[in-house]
Amino acid sequence: MSDKQNALPNGDLAPYYFHQGTNFTAYRFLGAHRTETEHGLAYSFRVWAPTAKAVSVKLYTTGSDGETGAKALSAHPMTPDINGTWVV
């Protein structure tokens, strides 16, 4: 097993090693991650919740003028991935 394969955030081996308890870089697979797409910046979020019936991420946004404080709240339901992992 190489560290590079173990650390792939979207690779097939990251969840496999995570469930074996040998993925020592799970932070690269789980949590929030910023990526660039053809449409600009995008964010993904992955969490391990094997017994959950539903999981959502709540997003607070601020005003466009940069003033502080929560202006809007939106919930983004996550979809179950493999072996108890949820992703949005």
N, C-alpha and C positions, 0 to 999 in steps of 0.2 A: 504494500500500500504506500503510495507516495503522498506527501503533504499537499501537493498541488491538486491531486484528485480529491482528497478529503476536503479541501477548502472550496470547491466549486459551489457557488451559491445556487445555481440552477442545474447542476449536474445530477446525474442519477445516483452517484455514489454518496453524496452528502447525506441524504436521508438514511441510506443503508447503514453508513457508519454511525450516524446519530443513534439509531435504534439498537445498534450493537454496543453503544456506550464508548466508542472509540473515536468519535469525531470531536477532536479537541479544539476545533475552530467553528463550532456550531453558531457562533455569533455572525458568521458570514452567510449562514443559511437561514437562521431565524431572526426575527425583528424587522425593523424598517430599513429599506435600502433604496437609494436614489439611483435611477438609471436614465440614460438619454435615449430617446426614441426619435423617430422621424418627425414627430409632432412636437418635440421639445422635451422638457424634463418630466419624468414620471416617478412615482413612488410605489413600492410594493411593500406589503407587510405580511409576515408569516409567523404563526404561533403554533406551538404544539399543545393541543387540548384534546386528548384522545376520548374523553368521556363527555365532551360538550355536545349539546343538541343544536346549538347555534352560537355563532361568534360574530361580532360586529366591531368595526373600528369607527370611533366618533371623531369627527374633524371639526375643530373650531377655526373660523377664519376671522381676520380683522378687516377693518375698513381699508379702502384703497389709498387713503391719504396717510396711512401709517399710524393712525391713532391706536392706542392700546385698548385692550378689553375685547372680550368675545363679542362678535357681531352676529355670527350665524353658526348654527350647529347642523351638521349632516351626519347621518349614520350610513356606513357602507357595510352591508352584510358580507361576510367572508364565505367562501365555498370550501368544503372539505377536499383536501388533497390526499396524499397517500399516508396510511398508517397513523391517523390522528392529527395530521398537520392541516391547518386552515390557512387560506391565502386570499389576499385581495390585492 
